[in-house]
Each structure stands twice: as structure tokens, then as C-alpha cells.
Amino acid sequence: MAKFLKDVGMEPTVPEGGYFMLADWTALAKKIDLSSENDKCKDYKFTKWMSKNVKLQGIPPSAFYSEPNKYLGENFVRYCFIKKDENLQKAAQILKTWKDTISKL
């Protein structure tokens, strides 16, 4: 998962344990238009935009922070990697297709 997240332009943090991986998505911010999303936090905007436009669901980490600290998670998206291999391969293909699309911008 870290490889295909990195290939699309995110910066994953590889965990030492657990089922989730965080990735910094901000390098992609200038390639997408989040203005259609009305959420306060950037990570909510990004995950909703990804779900609608790329058909890949992530979790906004700021959901786990108290109101004054939500900004700490805004540059990241959380993905679960304890999935069947075919689901991870499908996610990799979705991101590859999206990468090909945004690289033309």
C-alpha cells in the first residue's frame, strides 16, 4: 500500500504495527479542486472529494482530534490495509488510473 500511495504523490507513514496507514496528501492539493466540499477541515474535504471523484474511500484523521487540535490531522488521510489482496490491487489500480489523469493536468 505504501508503494502505490507514494506512486500517486502521497507521502505514507509506514506503521510498525496495526491495520492503518496515514499518508500526507498535500502534494496533490494543487492538482485537485476541493471547493465543491463544504467541510471545515481539509482532510474531510479531501476524503469526500476522493470518494466522489476517484471512488476510493479514506478516513479523515481529524475526526479523532478534539476541536482545537483538528488542524493536526488535516494534511493526512487514513487508510486501512488489512484487506483482501484483490481489494488492495483494485485500490492500486484506481490510484494508478487517477495518477495518469492528474499527470495530464
N, CA, C and O atoms as a GROMACS GRO file, in nm:
protein
  420
    1MET      N    1   0.083  -0.118   0.000
    1MET     CA    2   0.000   0.000   0.000
    1MET      C    3   0.088   0.125   0.000
    1MET      O    4   0.058   0.222  -0.071
    2ALA      N    5   0.194   0.125   0.077
    2ALA     CA    6   0.281   0.243   0.083
    2ALA      C    7   0.335   0.276  -0.055
    2ALA      O    8   0.346   0.394  -0.091
    3LYS      N    9   0.369   0.174  -0.133
    3LYS     CA   10   0.424   0.198  -0.266
    3LYS      C   11   0.323   0.267  -0.356
    3LYS      O   12   0.357   0.366  -0.420
    4PHE      N   13   0.201   0.217  -0.363
    4PHE     CA   14   0.107   0.281  -0.455
    4PHE      C   15   0.058   0.416  -0.405
    4PHE      O   16   0.019   0.500  -0.487
    5LEU      N   17   0.058   0.439  -0.275
    5LEU     CA   18   0.027   0.574  -0.226
    5LEU      C   19   0.138   0.671  -0.264
    5LEU      O   20   0.112   0.784  -0.305
    6LYS      N   21   0.263   0.627  -0.251
    6LYS     CA   22   0.377   0.710  -0.288
    6LYS      C   23   0.378   0.735  -0.439
    6LYS      O   24   0.407   0.846  -0.484
    7ASP      N   25   0.347   0.633  -0.517
    7ASP     CA   26   0.346   0.646  -0.663
    7ASP      C   27   0.248   0.752  -0.712
    7ASP      O   28   0.272   0.816  -0.814
    8VAL      N   29   0.139   0.772  -0.639
    8VAL     CA   30   0.039   0.871  -0.681
    8VAL      C   31   0.075   1.012  -0.632
    8VAL      O   32   0.015   1.110  -0.676
    9GLY      N   33   0.172   1.022  -0.541
    9GLY     CA   34   0.215   1.153  -0.494
    9GLY      C   35   0.191   1.181  -0.347
    9GLY      O   36   0.218   1.291  -0.300
   10MET      N   37   0.141   1.082  -0.275
   10MET     CA   38   0.123   1.098  -0.131
   10MET      C   39   0.251   1.056  -0.060
   10MET      O   40   0.336   0.988  -0.118
   11GLU      N   41   0.265   1.097   0.065
   11GLU     CA   42   0.379   1.057   0.148
   11GLU      C   43   0.329   0.970   0.263
   11GLU      O   44   0.287   1.023   0.366
   12PRO      N   45   0.333   0.837   0.246
   12PRO     CA   46   0.283   0.749   0.351
   12PRO      C   47   0.378   0.739   0.469
   12PRO      O   48   0.500   0.751   0.454
   13THR      N   49   0.321   0.718   0.586
   13THR     CA   50   0.396   0.686   0.706
   13THR      C   51   0.374   0.538   0.732
   13THR      O   52   0.262   0.497   0.762
   14VAL      N   53   0.478   0.460   0.720
   14VAL     CA   54   0.466   0.315   0.735
   14VAL      C   55   0.463   0.282   0.885
   14VAL      O   56   0.559   0.311   0.956
   15PRO      N   57   0.354   0.222   0.931
   15PRO     CA   58   0.343   0.192   1.074
   15PRO      C   59   0.426   0.069   1.112
   15PRO      O   60   0.456  -0.016   1.028
   16GLU      N   61   0.462   0.062   1.237
   16GLU     CA   62   0.533  -0.056   1.287
   16GLU      C   63   0.435  -0.166   1.327
   16GLU      O   64   0.476  -0.280   1.350
   17GLY      N   65   0.308  -0.134   1.334
   17GLY     CA   66   0.206  -0.231   1.369
   17GLY      C   67   0.069  -0.172   1.342
   17GLY      O   68   0.057  -0.054   1.309
   18GLY      N   69  -0.032  -0.253   1.356
   18GLY     CA   70  -0.169  -0.205   1.337
   18GLY      C   71  -0.221  -0.235   1.198
   18GLY      O   72  -0.160  -0.309   1.121
   19TYR      N   73  -0.335  -0.175   1.167
   19TYR     CA   74  -0.405  -0.202   1.042
   19TYR      C   75  -0.424  -0.079   0.955
   19TYR      O   76  -0.486  -0.086   0.850
   20PHE      N   77  -0.370   0.033   0.998
   20PHE     CA   78  -0.395   0.160   0.929
   20PHE      C   79  -0.264   0.228   0.891
   20PHE      O   80  -0.162   0.212   0.958
   21MET      N   81  -0.270   0.303   0.783
   21MET     CA   82  -0.156   0.380   0.736
   21MET      C   83  -0.203   0.522   0.711
   21MET      O   84  -0.306   0.544   0.648
   22LEU      N   85  -0.126   0.618   0.758
   22LEU     CA   86  -0.152   0.759   0.728
   22LEU      C   87  -0.068   0.800   0.610
   22LEU      O   88   0.045   0.754   0.592
   23ALA      N   89  -0.123   0.888   0.528
   23ALA     CA   90  -0.048   0.942   0.416
   23ALA      C   91  -0.075   1.092   0.405
   23ALA      O   92  -0.189   1.136   0.413
   24ASP      N   93   0.032   1.167   0.388
   24ASP     CA   94   0.021   1.312   0.366
   24ASP      C   95  -0.019   1.332   0.220
   24ASP      O   96   0.054   1.291   0.129
   25TRP      N   97  -0.132   1.394   0.198
   25TRP     CA   98  -0.187   1.411   0.063
   25TRP      C   99  -0.163   1.552   0.007
   25TRP      O  100  -0.204   1.579  -0.106
   26THR      N  101  -0.099   1.641   0.082
   26THR     CA  102  -0.094   1.782   0.044
   26THR      C  103  -0.018   1.810  -0.085
   26THR      O  104  -0.041   1.914  -0.147
   27ALA      N  105   0.070   1.721  -0.128
   27ALA     CA  106   0.138   1.742  -0.256
   27ALA      C  107   0.039   1.736  -0.372
   27ALA      O  108   0.067   1.786  -0.481
   28LEU      N  109  -0.077   1.676  -0.349
   28LEU     CA  110  -0.181   1.665  -0.453
   28LEU      C  111  -0.277   1.784  -0.452
   28LEU      O  112  -0.357   1.798  -0.544
   29ALA      N  113  -0.270   1.867  -0.351
   29ALA     CA  114  -0.369   1.974  -0.331
   29ALA      C  115  -0.379   2.068  -0.450
   29ALA      O  116  -0.489   2.113  -0.484
   30LYS      N  117  -0.268   2.098  -0.515
   30LYS     CA  118  -0.273   2.192  -0.627
   30LYS      C  119  -0.325   2.127  -0.756
   30LYS      O  120  -0.348   2.197  -0.855
   31LYS      N  121  -0.343   1.996  -0.755
   31LYS     CA  122  -0.392   1.925  -0.873
   31LYS      C  123  -0.541   1.895  -0.869
   31LYS      O  124  -0.597   1.845  -0.966
   32ILE      N  125  -0.604   1.925  -0.756
   32ILE     CA  126  -0.747   1.897  -0.742
   32ILE      C  127  -0.820   2.020  -0.690
   32ILE      O  128  -0.760   2.108  -0.628
   33ASP      N  129  -0.949   2.024  -0.716
   33ASP     CA  130  -1.031   2.137  -0.673
   33ASP      C  131  -1.127   2.090  -0.564
   33ASP      O  132  -1.224   2.020  -0.591
   34LEU      N  133  -1.098   2.129  -0.442
   34LEU     CA  134  -1.181   2.089  -0.328
   34LEU      C  135  -1.290   2.189  -0.296
   34LEU      O  136  -1.360   2.174  -0.196
   35SER      N  137  -1.307   2.290  -0.380
   35SER     CA  138  -1.403   2.397  -0.350
   35SER      C  139  -1.548   2.348  -0.345
   35SER      O  140  -1.633   2.416  -0.287
   36SER      N  141  -1.577   2.234  -0.404
   36SER     CA  142  -1.714   2.181  -0.400
   36SER      C  143  -1.749   2.119  -0.264
   36SER      O  144  -1.865   2.092  -0.236
   37GLU      N  145  -1.648   2.097  -0.182
   37GLU     CA  146  -1.670   2.037  -0.050
   37GLU      C  147  -1.679   2.147   0.055
   37GLU      O  148  -1.595   2.237   0.059
   38ASN      N  149  -1.780   2.139   0.139
   38ASN     CA  150  -1.810   2.246   0.234
   38ASN      C  151  -1.757   2.223   0.376
   38ASN      O  152  -1.785   2.303   0.465
   39ASP      N  153  -1.684   2.118   0.397
   39ASP     CA  154  -1.636   2.087   0.531
   39ASP      C  155  -1.532   2.188   0.578
   39ASP      O  156  -1.466   2.253   0.497
   40LYS      N  157  -1.519   2.200   0.709
   40LYS     CA  158  -1.423   2.293   0.768
   40LYS      C  159  -1.280   2.241   0.755
   40LYS      O  160  -1.188   2.317   0.724
   41CYS      N  161  -1.260   2.112   0.778
   41CYS     CA  162  -1.126   2.054   0.778
   41CYS      C  163  -1.086   2.004   0.639
   41CYS      O  164  -1.167   1.945   0.567
   42LYS      N  165  -0.961   2.029   0.603
   42LYS     CA  166  -0.911   1.991   0.471
   42LYS      C  167  -0.915   1.840   0.449
   42LYS      O  168  -0.941   1.796   0.337
   43ASP      N  169  -0.888   1.761   0.553
   43ASP     CA  170  -0.889   1.616   0.534
   43ASP      C  171  -1.029   1.563   0.505
   43ASP      O  172  -1.044   1.467   0.429
   44TYR      N  173  -1.131   1.624   0.563
   44TYR     CA  174  -1.269   1.587   0.530
   44TYR      C  175  -1.298   1.623   0.384
   44TYR      O  176  -1.357   1.544   0.311
   45LYS      N  177  -1.257   1.741   0.343
   45LYS     CA  178  -1.278   1.782   0.204
   45LYS      C  179  -1.211   1.684   0.110
   45LYS      O  180  -1.271   1.640   0.012
   46PHE      N  181  -1.085   1.649   0.139
   46PHE     CA  182  -1.010   1.559   0.053
   46PHE      C  183  -1.073   1.420   0.047
   46PHE      O  184  -1.090   1.365  -0.062
   47THR      N  185  -1.107   1.362   0.162
   47THR     CA  186  -1.162   1.227   0.160
   47THR      C  187  -1.299   1.222   0.092
   47THR      O  188  -1.329   1.125   0.022
   48LYS      N  189  -1.380   1.324   0.110
   48LYS     CA  190  -1.509   1.328   0.039
   48LYS      C  191  -1.488   1.345  -0.110
   48LYS      O  192  -1.555   1.280  -0.191
   49TRP      N  193  -1.396   1.432  -0.148
   49TRP     CA  194  -1.366   1.453  -0.290
   49TRP      C  195  -1.315   1.323  -0.353
   49TRP      O  196  -1.358   1.286  -0.462
   50MET      N  197  -1.224   1.254  -0.284
   50MET     CA  198  -1.170   1.127  -0.335
   50MET      C  199  -1.280   1.023  -0.351
   50MET      O  200  -1.285   0.952  -0.451
   51SER      N  201  -1.368   1.015  -0.253
   51SER     CA  202  -1.476   0.918  -0.258
   51SER      C  203  -1.568   0.943  -0.378
   51SER      O  204  -1.608   0.850  -0.447
   52LYS      N  205  -1.601   1.069  -0.401
   52LYS     CA  206  -1.691   1.105  -0.511
   52LYS      C  207  -1.624   1.096  -0.648
   52LYS      O  208  -1.686   1.050  -0.744
   53ASN      N  209  -1.501   1.140  -0.658
   53ASN     CA  210  -1.436   1.156  -0.788
   53ASN      C  211  -1.342   1.043  -0.828
   53ASN      O  212  -1.326   1.014  -0.946
   54VAL      N  213  -1.280   0.979  -0.730
   54VAL     CA  214  -1.183   0.874  -0.760
   54VAL      C  215  -1.239   0.737  -0.722
   54VAL      O  216  -1.189   0.634  -0.768
   55LYS      N  217  -1.341   0.736  -0.639
   55LYS     CA  218  -1.407   0.614  -0.592
   55LYS      C  219  -1.317   0.533  -0.499
   55LYS      O  220  -1.316   0.410  -0.503
   56LEU      N  221  -1.241   0.606  -0.416
   56LEU     CA  222  -1.158   0.542  -0.314
   56LEU      C  223  -1.183   0.613  -0.182
   56LEU      O  224  -1.173   0.736  -0.173
   57GLN      N  225  -1.216   0.536  -0.081
   57GLN     CA  226  -1.254   0.594   0.048
   57GLN      C  227  -1.139   0.589   0.147
   57GLN      O  228  -1.077   0.485   0.167
   58GLY      N  229  -1.111   0.703   0.207
   58GLY     CA  230  -1.016   0.713   0.316
   58GLY      C  231  -1.087   0.768   0.438
   58GLY      O  232  -1.205   0.803   0.431
   59ILE      N  233  -1.016   0.775   0.547
   59ILE     CA  234  -1.074   0.825   0.672
   59ILE      C  235  -1.004   0.956   0.707
   59ILE      O  236  -0.881   0.962   0.708
   60PRO      N  237  -1.079   1.062   0.735
   60PRO     CA  238  -1.016   1.188   0.775
   60PRO      C  239  -0.966   1.179   0.920
   60PRO      O  240  -1.047   1.166   1.011
   61PRO      N  241  -0.836   1.186   0.941
   61PRO     CA  242  -0.783   1.171   1.077
   61PRO      C  243  -0.830   1.277   1.176
   61PRO      O  244  -0.834   1.251   1.296
   62SER      N  245  -0.865   1.394   1.128
   62SER     CA  246  -0.909   1.498   1.222
   62SER      C  247  -1.035   1.456   1.297
   62SER      O  248  -1.069   1.518   1.399
   63ALA      N  249  -1.104   1.353   1.250
   63ALA     CA  250  -1.221   1.300   1.321
   63ALA      C  251  -1.184   1.250   1.460
   63ALA      O  252  -1.269   1.241   1.548
   64PHE      N  253  -1.057   1.218   1.480
   64PHE     CA  254  -1.011   1.162   1.607
   64PHE      C  255  -0.952   1.268   1.701
   64PHE      O  256  -0.903   1.236   1.809
   65TYR      N  257  -0.955   1.394   1.658
   65TYR     CA  258  -0.898   1.503   1.738
   65TYR      C  259  -1.009   1.589   1.798
   65TYR      O  260  -1.118   1.600   1.741
   66SER      N  261  -0.980   1.650   1.912
   66SER     CA  262  -1.073   1.747   1.970
   66SER      C  263  -1.071   1.873   1.883
   66SER      O  264  -0.977   1.895   1.807
   67GLU      N  265  -1.173   1.953   1.895
   67GLU     CA  266  -1.189   2.071   1.809
   67GLU      C  267  -1.064   2.160   1.800
   67GLU      O  268  -1.024   2.196   1.689
   68PRO      N  269  -1.001   2.195   1.911
   68PRO     CA  270  -0.885   2.284   1.899
   68PRO      C  271  -0.763   2.218   1.834
   68PRO      O  272  -0.668   2.288   1.797
   69ASN      N  273  -0.764   2.086   1.820
   69ASN     CA  274  -0.648   2.015   1.767
   69ASN      C  275  -0.671   1.951   1.631
   69ASN      O  276  -0.582   1.883   1.580
   70LYS      N  277  -0.787   1.970   1.571
   70LYS     CA  278  -0.819   1.908   1.443
   70LYS      C  279  -0.718   1.942   1.334
   70LYS      O  280  -0.692   1.861   1.245
   71TYR      N  281  -0.661   2.061   1.341
   71TYR     CA  282  -0.564   2.103   1.240
   71TYR      C  283  -0.445   2.006   1.230
   71TYR      O  284  -0.379   1.999   1.126
   72LEU      N  285  -0.417   1.932   1.337
   72LEU     CA  286  -0.304   1.840   1.338
   72LEU      C  287  -0.320   1.726   1.237
   72LEU      O  288  -0.221   1.671   1.189
   73GLY      N  289  -0.443   1.689   1.205
   73GLY     CA  290  -0.467   1.578   1.113
   73GLY      C  291  -0.507   1.618   0.973
   73GLY      O  292  -0.528   1.532   0.888
   74GLU      N  293  -0.518   1.748   0.947
   74GLU     CA  294  -0.574   1.795   0.820
   74GLU      C  295  -0.492   1.760   0.695
   74GLU      O  296  -0.549   1.755   0.586
   75ASN      N  297  -0.365   1.738   0.708
   75ASN     CA  298  -0.282   1.710   0.590
   75ASN      C  299  -0.271   1.561   0.560
   75ASN      O  300  -0.194   1.521   0.473
   76PHE      N  301  -0.347   1.481   0.631
   76PHE     CA  302  -0.334   1.336   0.618
   76PHE      C  303  -0.467   1.270   0.583
   76PHE      O  304  -0.574   1.328   0.601
   77VAL      N  305  -0.455   1.149   0.532
   77VAL     CA  306  -0.570   1.063   0.510
   77VAL      C  307  -0.531   0.927   0.568
   77VAL      O  308  -0.414   0.888   0.563
   78ARG      N  309  -0.627   0.857   0.624
   78ARG     CA  310  -0.601   0.729   0.690
   78ARG      C  311  -0.663   0.617   0.606
   78ARG      O  312  -0.780   0.624   0.568
   79TYR      N  313  -0.582   0.516   0.577
   79TYR     CA  314  -0.630   0.400   0.500
   79TYR      C  315  -0.609   0.273   0.581
   79TYR      O  316  -0.511   0.259   0.654
   80CYS      N  317  -0.702   0.182   0.566
   80CYS     CA  318  -0.692   0.050   0.629
   80CYS      C  319  -0.627  -0.044   0.529
   80CYS      O  320  -0.669  -0.051   0.414
   81PHE      N  321  -0.523  -0.117   0.572
   81PHE     CA  322  -0.458  -0.208   0.478
   81PHE      C  323  -0.479  -0.354   0.513
   81PHE      O  324  -0.416  -0.441   0.452
   82ILE      N  325  -0.565  -0.384   0.609
   82ILE     CA  326  -0.596  -0.523   0.639
   82ILE      C  327  -0.716  -0.563   0.552
   82ILE      O  328  -0.830  -0.575   0.599
   83LYS      N  329  -0.688  -0.582   0.426
   83LYS     CA  330  -0.789  -0.612   0.324
   83LYS      C  331  -0.744  -0.733   0.244
   83LYS      O  332  -0.627  -0.771   0.248
   84LYS      N  333  -0.836  -0.792   0.171
   84LYS     CA  334  -0.800  -0.900   0.079
   84LYS      C  335  -0.707  -0.844  -0.027
   84LYS      O  336  -0.716  -0.728  -0.065
   85ASP      N  337  -0.617  -0.929  -0.075
   85ASP     CA  338  -0.520  -0.885  -0.176
   85ASP      C  339  -0.587  -0.825  -0.298
   85ASP      O  340  -0.539  -0.726  -0.353
   86GLU      N  341  -0.698  -0.884  -0.341
   86GLU     CA  342  -0.765  -0.832  -0.461
   86GLU      C  343  -0.822  -0.692  -0.438
   86GLU      O  344  -0.827  -0.611  -0.530
   87ASN      N  345  -0.863  -0.662  -0.314
   87ASN     CA  346  -0.911  -0.526  -0.283
   87ASN      C  347  -0.796  -0.426  -0.285
   87ASN      O  348  -0.812  -0.314  -0.334
   88LEU      N  349  -0.681  -0.465  -0.232
   88LEU     CA  350  -0.564  -0.376  -0.235
   88LEU      C  351  -0.517  -0.355  -0.379
   88LEU      O  352  -0.476  -0.245  -0.415
   89GLN      N  353  -0.522  -0.461  -0.460
   89GLN     CA  354  -0.484  -0.447  -0.601
   89GLN      C  355  -0.580  -0.354  -0.674
   89GLN      O  356  -0.538  -0.276  -0.759
   90LYS      N  357  -0.708  -0.363  -0.642
   90LYS     CA  358  -0.808  -0.274  -0.702
   90LYS      C  359  -0.780  -0.129  -0.662
   90LYS      O  360  -0.788  -0.039  -0.745
   91ALA      N  361  -0.748  -0.107  -0.534
   91ALA     CA  362  -0.715   0.029  -0.488
   91ALA      C  363  -0.592   0.081  -0.561
   91ALA      O  364  -0.588   0.198  -0.601
   92ALA      N  365  -0.492  -0.004  -0.579
   92ALA     CA  366  -0.371   0.036  -0.652
   92ALA      C  367  -0.406   0.075  -0.795
   92ALA      O  368  -0.353   0.173  -0.847
   93GLN      N  369  -0.493  -0.002  -0.859
   93GLN     CA  370  -0.532   0.028  -0.997
   93GLN      C  371  -0.612   0.158  -1.005
   93GLN      O  372  -0.592   0.238  -1.097
   94ILE      N  373  -0.701   0.180  -0.910
   94ILE     CA  374  -0.778   0.305  -0.906
   94ILE      C  375  -0.684   0.424  -0.895
   94ILE      O  376  -0.700   0.523  -0.967
   95LEU      N  377  -0.586   0.415  -0.806
   95LEU     CA  378  -0.491   0.525  -0.788
   95LEU      C  379  -0.401   0.543  -0.910
   95LEU      O  380  -0.367   0.656  -0.946
   96LYS      N  381  -0.362   0.433  -0.974
   96LYS     CA  382  -0.280   0.444  -1.095
   96LYS      C  383  -0.357   0.515  -1.205
   96LYS      O  384  -0.303   0.603  -1.272
   97THR      N  385  -0.482   0.479  -1.224
   97THR     CA  386  -0.566   0.544  -1.325
   97THR      C  387  -0.582   0.692  -1.293
   97THR      O  388  -0.573   0.776  -1.383
   98TRP      N  389  -0.604   0.724  -1.167
   98TRP     CA  390  -0.618   0.863  -1.126
   98TRP      C  391  -0.487   0.940  -1.148
   98TRP      O  392  -0.488   1.053  -1.195
   99LYS      N  393  -0.375   0.876  -1.114
   99LYS     CA  394  -0.244   0.940  -1.135
   99LYS      C  395  -0.224   0.973  -1.282
   99LYS      O  396  -0.176   1.082  -1.315
  100ASP      N  397  -0.260   0.881  -1.370
  100ASP     CA  398  -0.248   0.906  -1.514
  100ASP      C  399  -0.333   1.025  -1.556
  100ASP      O  400  -0.293   1.103  -1.642
  101THR      N  401  -0.450   1.039  -1.495
  101THR     CA  402  -0.540   1.151  -1.526
  101THR      C  403  -0.483   1.284  -1.477
  101THR      O  404  -0.481   1.381  -1.552
  102ILE      N  405  -0.436   1.288  -1.353
  102ILE     CA  406  -0.388   1.416  -1.298
  102ILE      C  407  -0.251   1.454  -1.353
  102ILE      O  408  -0.214   1.572  -1.350
  103SER      N  409  -0.176   1.358  -1.403
  103SER     CA  410  -0.044   1.392  -1.459
  103SER      C  411  -0.059   1.468  -1.590
  103SER      O  412   0.036   1.531  -1.637
  104LYS      N  413  -0.177   1.461  -1.651
  104LYS     CA  414  -0.203   1.534  -1.775
  104LYS      C  415  -0.244   1.678  -1.749
  104LYS      O  416  -0.252   1.758  -1.842
  105LEU      N  417  -0.269   1.712  -1.622
  105LEU     CA  418  -0.313   1.848  -1.587
  105LEU      C  419  -0.197   1.945  -1.588
  105LEU      O  420  -0.215   2.064  -1.561
   0.00000   0.00000   0.00000
